[in-house]
Amino acid sequence: MRPACLGVRRWGEIAGRDIDLRIGDICDFEFLTEAFQAFRPDAVVHFGEQRSAPYSMIDRSRAVFTQHNNVIGTLNVLFAIKARTRLAGICAPAGLQHTAIVRFCLST
């Protein structure tokens, strides 16, 4: 996988626009809320889940790490959206389970 800064640079070359790249941990809620506060996004696309299923199947500790990263990270993204943006709704095309979580988060 290529470093994010290369993709950002390439986007700038093609589109003639800049992307404000912030690299951090989605499990760090403070980082997320500060980034959302500074940027004020019109939309959020969350691709932050750890994508290696074989890694999570190596042993229990890696399975727990993967679940913590994916679940806590996604909840942090949802609550940061709720706390720091004016977005009216969230689409969760990954499935009904995520949609249910989104509805819970937004209704609290």
C-alpha positions as a printed NumPy array, in Angstrom:
array([[  0.   ,   0.   ,   0.   ],
       [  1.342,   3.416,  -0.964],
       [  1.863,   6.129,   1.65 ],
       [ -1.086,   8.524,   1.957],
       [  1.098,  11.542,   1.19 ],
       [  1.774,  10.162,  -2.309],
       [ -1.952,   9.842,  -3.031],
       [ -2.553,  13.372,  -1.744],
       [  0.232,  14.729,  -3.932],
       [ -1.112,  12.875,  -6.979],
       [ -4.64 ,  14.197,  -6.315],
       [ -3.232,  17.719,  -6.281],
       [ -1.507,  17.136,  -9.629],
       [ -4.656,  15.756, -11.268],
       [ -7.36 ,  17.921,  -9.68 ],
       [ -5.398,  21.082,  -9.027],
       [ -6.706,  21.132,  -5.442],
       [ -5.138,  20.393,  -2.086],
       [ -6.213,  17.87 ,   0.535],
       [ -5.573,  18.615,   4.203],
       [ -3.985,  15.309,   5.255],
       [ -4.048,  14.457,   8.947],
       [ -2.512,  11.194,  10.02 ],
       [ -3.64 ,   9.781,  13.343],
       [ -5.372,   6.919,  15.095],
       [ -9.164,   6.701,  14.775],
       [ -9.14 ,   5.077,  18.211],
       [ -7.94 ,   8.458,  19.53 ],
       [-11.206,  10.383,  19.971],
       [ -9.439,  13.664,  20.805],
       [ -7.519,  13.507,  17.507],
       [-10.729,  12.891,  15.563],
       [-12.752,  15.654,  17.178],
       [ -9.922,  18.164,  16.665],
       [ -9.618,  17.179,  12.997],
       [-13.39 ,  17.43 ,  12.456],
       [-13.496,  20.779,  14.267],
       [-10.697,  22.19 ,  12.117],
       [-11.938,  20.842,   8.795],
       [-15.761,  21.005,   9.134],
       [-16.459,  18.334,   6.476],
       [-19.537,  18.335,   4.245],
       [-19.257,  14.55 ,   3.989],
       [-17.303,  11.768,   5.672],
       [-16.211,   8.523,   4.035],
       [-14.796,   6.13 ,   6.605],
       [-12.347,   3.531,   5.282],
       [-10.456,   3.252,   8.562],
       [-11.002,  -0.407,   9.323],
       [ -8.096,  -2.786,   9.41 ],
       [ -8.485,  -4.678,   6.192],
       [ -6.522,  -7.878,   6.76 ],
       [ -8.783, -10.757,   7.758],
       [ -5.882, -13.266,   7.731],
       [ -4.016, -11.098,  10.29 ],
       [ -6.946, -11.264,  12.69 ],
       [ -7.042, -15.059,  12.434],
       [ -3.443, -15.648,  13.503],
       [ -4.254, -15.793,  17.214],
       [ -6.505, -14.392,  19.93 ],
       [ -4.463, -11.255,  20.632],
       [ -4.515, -10.2  ,  16.98 ],
       [ -8.245, -10.952,  16.755],
       [ -8.908,  -8.769,  19.82 ],
       [ -6.672,  -5.997,  18.465],
       [ -8.515,  -6.062,  15.116],
       [-11.949,  -5.951,  16.735],
       [-10.933,  -3.148,  19.103],
       [ -9.453,  -1.122,  16.248],
       [-12.433,  -1.607,  13.943],
       [-15.304,  -1.256,  16.428],
       [-13.907,   1.466,  18.71 ],
       [-12.511,   3.358,  15.742],
       [-15.847,   3.311,  13.919],
       [-17.737,   4.398,  17.058],
       [-15.265,   7.247,  17.511],
       [-15.839,   8.373,  13.91 ],
       [-19.608,   8.315,  14.427],
       [-19.49 ,  10.263,  17.683],
       [-16.989,  12.776,  16.246],
       [-19.383,  13.346,  13.343],
       [-22.2  ,  13.882,  15.799],
       [-20.183,  16.198,  18.048],
       [-18.328,  18.29 ,  15.488],
       [-20.288,  18.44 ,  12.238],
       [-23.674,  19.527,  10.956],
       [-24.2  ,  16.397,   8.876],
       [-27.858,  15.421,   8.707],
       [-27.43 ,  11.695,   8.185],
       [-25.017,   8.874,   7.632],
       [-25.161,   6.161,   5.01 ],
       [-23.732,   2.795,   6.019],
       [-23.687,   0.659,   2.876],
       [-21.701,  -2.089,   4.589],
       [-24.855,  -3.625,   6.048],
       [-27.749,  -3.364,   8.428],
       [-25.651,  -3.958,  11.522],
       [-23.684,  -0.728,  10.93 ],
       [-26.88 ,   1.152,  10.1  ],
       [-28.349,   0.134,  13.455],
       [-25.249,   1.425,  15.23 ],
       [-25.47 ,   4.713,  13.339],
       [-29.101,   5.218,  14.293],
       [-28.29 ,   4.51 ,  17.943],
       [-25.397,   6.969,  17.956],
       [-27.333,   9.759,  16.307],
       [-30.395,   9.398,  18.486],
       [-28.602,   9.655,  21.848]])
